[in-house]
Amino acid sequence: MKVEQISIFIENKSGRLAEVSRVLGDSGINIRALSLADTSDFGILRLIVDQTDKAKMVLKEHGFTVNKTEVVAVEVPDRPKGLCGILEILDANKINVEYMYAYVERSNSNAIIIFRFDQVEAAIKVLTEHDVVVLKGERIYTL
Protein backbone atom coordinates (compact mmCIF):
# COMPACT_ATOMS: atom_id res chain seq x y z
CA MET A 1 0.00 0.00 0.00
CA LYS A 2 3.03 2.26 -0.11
CA VAL A 3 4.21 4.23 -3.11
CA GLU A 4 7.86 4.86 -3.91
CA GLN A 5 8.82 8.48 -4.42
CA ILE A 6 12.16 9.92 -5.43
CA SER A 7 13.45 13.19 -4.05
CA ILE A 8 16.03 15.10 -6.06
CA PHE A 9 18.10 17.87 -4.51
CA ILE A 10 18.73 20.52 -7.13
CA GLU A 11 20.42 23.87 -7.24
CA ASN A 12 18.00 26.74 -7.48
CA LYS A 13 19.17 27.99 -10.87
CA SER A 14 17.83 28.20 -14.37
CA GLY A 15 17.76 24.98 -16.36
CA ARG A 16 18.06 22.44 -13.54
CA LEU A 17 14.39 21.38 -13.69
CA ALA A 18 14.63 21.06 -17.46
CA GLU A 19 17.72 18.90 -17.04
CA VAL A 20 15.93 16.50 -14.65
CA SER A 21 13.01 16.30 -17.05
CA ARG A 22 15.31 15.71 -20.02
CA VAL A 23 17.28 12.95 -18.28
CA LEU A 24 14.10 11.15 -17.29
CA GLY A 25 12.44 11.62 -20.68
CA ASP A 26 15.52 10.45 -22.58
CA SER A 27 15.43 7.30 -20.43
CA GLY A 28 11.77 6.62 -21.19
CA ILE A 29 10.62 7.43 -17.66
CA ASN A 30 7.20 9.01 -17.20
CA ILE A 31 6.55 11.50 -14.39
CA ARG A 32 3.17 10.77 -12.77
CA ALA A 33 3.15 13.42 -10.01
CA LEU A 34 5.49 16.05 -8.66
CA SER A 35 6.05 18.60 -5.97
CA LEU A 36 8.75 21.25 -5.78
CA ALA A 37 9.83 23.05 -2.62
CA ASP A 38 12.63 25.55 -2.75
CA THR A 39 14.80 27.93 -0.81
CA SER A 40 17.06 30.62 -2.20
CA ASP A 41 19.90 28.11 -2.76
CA PHE A 42 18.37 24.72 -3.56
CA GLY A 43 15.14 22.87 -4.16
CA ILE A 44 13.72 19.47 -3.41
CA LEU A 45 11.87 17.97 -6.35
CA ARG A 46 9.66 15.06 -5.30
CA LEU A 47 8.49 12.75 -8.06
CA ILE A 48 6.29 9.73 -8.53
CA VAL A 49 7.50 8.03 -11.71
CA ASP A 50 6.64 4.83 -13.52
CA GLN A 51 10.16 3.35 -13.08
CA THR A 52 11.50 4.41 -9.70
CA ASP A 53 14.74 2.43 -9.56
CA LYS A 54 15.71 3.31 -13.13
CA ALA A 55 14.98 7.00 -12.48
CA LYS A 56 17.13 6.98 -9.37
CA MET A 57 19.98 5.32 -11.26
CA VAL A 58 19.99 7.61 -14.31
CA LEU A 59 19.68 10.77 -12.23
CA LYS A 60 22.64 9.70 -10.07
CA GLU A 61 24.61 8.97 -13.24
CA HIS A 62 23.98 12.60 -14.24
CA GLY A 63 25.28 13.95 -10.93
CA PHE A 64 22.02 14.49 -9.06
CA THR A 65 21.59 13.64 -5.39
CA VAL A 66 18.56 11.34 -5.22
CA ASN A 67 16.79 9.60 -2.34
CA LYS A 68 13.91 7.15 -2.39
CA THR A 69 11.16 7.41 0.23
CA GLU A 70 7.81 5.79 0.85
CA VAL A 71 4.62 7.81 0.60
CA VAL A 72 0.94 6.89 0.64
CA ALA A 73 -1.61 7.57 -2.11
CA VAL A 74 -5.09 8.16 -0.75
CA GLU A 75 -8.42 8.60 -2.49
CA VAL A 76 -9.96 11.81 -1.20
CA PRO A 77 -13.61 12.64 -1.85
CA ASP A 78 -13.71 15.39 -4.46
CA ARG A 79 -16.13 17.63 -2.62
CA PRO A 80 -16.02 20.36 0.02
CA LYS A 81 -14.49 19.02 3.26
CA GLY A 82 -13.35 15.79 1.56
CA LEU A 83 -9.74 16.39 2.56
CA CYS A 84 -10.79 17.73 5.95
CA GLY A 85 -12.45 14.42 6.86
CA ILE A 86 -9.26 12.49 6.19
CA LEU A 87 -7.08 14.99 8.03
CA GLU A 88 -9.42 14.81 11.04
CA ILE A 89 -9.07 11.00 11.14
CA LEU A 90 -5.28 11.36 11.10
CA ASP A 91 -5.35 14.10 13.75
CA ALA A 92 -7.61 12.05 16.05
CA ASN A 93 -5.04 9.26 15.84
CA LYS A 94 -2.03 11.55 16.41
CA ILE A 95 -0.55 10.94 12.95
CA ASN A 96 1.43 13.85 11.57
CA VAL A 97 1.39 14.79 7.89
CA GLU A 98 4.91 15.87 6.96
CA TYR A 99 3.82 17.01 3.49
CA MET A 100 1.32 16.23 0.78
CA TYR A 101 0.60 17.03 -2.85
CA ALA A 102 -2.03 16.25 -5.44
CA TYR A 103 -1.76 13.54 -8.06
CA VAL A 104 -2.61 14.29 -11.70
CA GLU A 105 -5.30 11.61 -12.11
CA ARG A 106 -8.62 10.93 -10.49
CA SER A 107 -9.74 7.56 -9.19
CA ASN A 108 -13.44 7.00 -9.75
CA SER A 109 -14.97 10.30 -8.65
CA ASN A 110 -12.24 10.98 -6.09
CA ALA A 111 -9.09 13.02 -6.16
CA ILE A 112 -5.78 11.37 -5.29
CA ILE A 113 -3.47 12.96 -2.73
CA ILE A 114 0.07 11.79 -1.97
CA PHE A 115 0.93 11.94 1.74
CA ARG A 116 4.21 11.62 3.61
CA PHE A 117 3.54 10.60 7.22
CA ASP A 118 5.78 10.41 10.25
CA GLN A 119 4.25 6.96 10.94
CA VAL A 120 3.56 5.35 7.56
CA GLU A 121 2.34 1.94 8.77
CA ALA A 122 0.14 3.45 11.47
CA ALA A 123 -1.36 5.90 8.97
CA ILE A 124 -2.23 3.12 6.52
CA LYS A 125 -3.82 1.07 9.32
CA VAL A 126 -5.92 3.97 10.61
CA LEU A 127 -7.04 5.06 7.16
CA THR A 128 -8.10 1.56 6.07
CA GLU A 129 -9.91 1.02 9.38
CA HIS A 130 -11.93 4.14 8.54
CA ASP A 131 -12.72 2.82 5.03
CA VAL A 132 -10.43 5.34 3.32
CA VAL A 133 -9.10 3.93 0.06
CA VAL A 134 -5.31 3.65 0.10
CA LEU A 135 -3.99 2.89 -3.38
CA LYS A 136 -1.21 0.41 -4.11
CA GLY A 137 1.96 1.64 -5.78
CA GLU A 138 1.42 -0.63 -8.79
CA ARG A 139 -1.85 1.16 -9.53
CA ILE A 140 -0.38 4.65 -9.11
CA TYR A 141 2.57 4.00 -11.43
CA THR A 142 0.25 2.97 -14.26
CA LEU A 143 -2.63 5.47 -13.97
N, C-alpha and C positions, 0 to 999 in steps of 0.2 A: 504493500500500500504506500510505499515511499517512492518518491521521484528523485532521480539524480539531477543535480544542477551543477553547472560549472561557474566558478567565479573567476574573472580575469581582472588582474590589477593592471591598470593602464595609466600612462602619463596623461595629464590633462592638457593635451595639445592637439592642434589641428591634424587630422588624418589618421589618428590612432584607431578610432571606431571603424573607419573605412577599411583599415588594414585588417582588423579582426574579421570583419565581414567578408573581405576578399579571401583571406586564408581559409575560412570555413567554406565559403562558396566554391573555391577552387578544389576543395577536397570532397565536394558533394554532400556537405553537411547542411541540413535545414534547421534554421532557428525557428522554434515553436513559440517561445515567449522570452521576454527580456525585461530587465530593470537596470537602470543606471543611476548610481549615486556618486556624487563627486564632491571634491574639495577644491581648493585653489591649485593644488599640486598633482593630485591623482584621482582616479575614479575606480569604482568597482562595478564591473559589468557582470550581471548575473544572467545566465542563459539556461533555458531548457532547449536541448537540441535532440535530433533524432538519433545521433550516434555519439553518446557522451564520451566514451573512452577514446575514440578516434579524434574527436574534437580536442580533448585534453592533450593528446599526443602531438597533433599538428601545431597547435598553438605554442606548446613548449618548444617544439623544433624551430619556431619562428621567434623565440626569445621572450615570449610572454610568461608571466607568473600566473599559474592556473591552479585552482583547488577544486576538489569535488566535494559537494555537501549533499545531504539528504533534506528534501523539503516534502511537503504534503499538498496534493491537489484536492481541493474540496469543491463540490457542487454547492453553489450559493443561490438561493431563490432570487430570481431576477425581478424583484419588486421592492417597494419601500420597506425598510427595516429587515430585508433578507440577510444582509451581512450582520446587522446588529444582533439578530437572534443567535447566530453562530458565535459571535464574540462574547455574548452574555453566557453561553454554555461554557466557553473556555475560562472566562473570568470566574464563574461560580466554582470551577474546579482548579483554580489557582494556576492556570497554564498561561505562560507569557508568550505573546506573539513578538518575535524579534523583528520581523519585517514581513511584508506581503506585497504581492503585485498581481495584476489581472492577467489572465491567459487570453489568447486571441480567439479561441473558439468557444462555442456554447455547447453544453451537454443537455440534450432534451430542451426544456425551456429555462434552464438554469445557466447562470454565469459560472465560470471556473476561476477560482482564486488560488494562487500558490502561496502557501504559508511556510515560514521558518519558525519553529517553536523551540523553546528552551528544553522541552521534554517531548520529543517526537513520539515515542511509543505511548506515553500517557495521553497525548493529544489524540492520537488515532483511536485509542480505546474509548475515550470519553465521547468523541464525535460519533463513532459507530454505535455506541450505546444509546445515543440520542437520535438515531436514525438519520444522521447526516451522511451523505454519500461521499466517501473518500475514494478517489480514483486511483487505479493502479498505474504505475509508471508506463507499462507496456501500452496502455490505452492512450496516455498523454502523448507519448512519442509519435504516435501514428495518427492523431486527430488532424 
